[in-house]
Amino acid sequence: MLDTATLRVARSELILGGQKSGKSRRAEALAQAWLSQSGTHQVVLIATAQAGDDEMRQRITRHQADRAQRLPGITTLEEPLALAEAICRHSRRDTLIIVDCLTLWLTNGLMPVQVAPAAAQSPAVDQASRTAQLLQAIADAVGPLVLVGNEIGLGVIPIGREVRAFVDALGLLNQRVAQLCQRVTLMAAGLPLTLKEAQ
């Protein structure tokens, strides 16, 4: 577990890593550090996951229960697509916002669970607009912001045009968000590596 006493909350931080690398745990540790700084501080977690099957429903339920136990003072919102609007609506100087995670948000936009074959080309157009709105919301946020996302471009180039396009889109999204964030952290085996730290 990360030592919250030594953590400093940045104005904005992007946390990247692979599956089970410790990304969400770092975000939660930052939330604990934020809450411990002042009795007036609040934390809002914006969850982007959608329950497309029974396994995902169970995973979401387990995450909710675990998070409620570890961080009882946190408010959780579920927002699979309108992420920019949610950030703008809840961003305040006394409120830390955690977005968990950008990868699922992008998946929801580019590969909706239920989409008609005739509409298969339209999500990308809508996603470009949603991405632009998200980047503006990150830039305009008045309170601290922690964004969690996956780094999936380190492995073998995937087979299939759609999957390659998604890996490319996520890599570009991560780059654009990283440019805006004050701090960028790469998680591996539960350990943070600081890639960027703006003063």
Secondary structure as UniProt FT lines:
FT   HELIX           4..6
FT   STRAND          12..17
FT   TURN            19..20
FT   HELIX           23..37
FT   TURN            39..40
FT   STRAND          42..47
FT   HELIX           54..70
FT   TURN            72..73
FT   STRAND          74..78
FT   HELIX           83..90
FT   TURN            93..94
FT   STRAND          95..100
FT   HELIX           102..110
FT   HELIX           117..119
FT   TURN            120..121
FT   HELIX           122..140
FT   STRAND          145..150
FT   TURN            153..154
FT   HELIX           161..180
FT   STRAND          183..188
FT   TURN            189..190
FT   STRAND          191..197
//
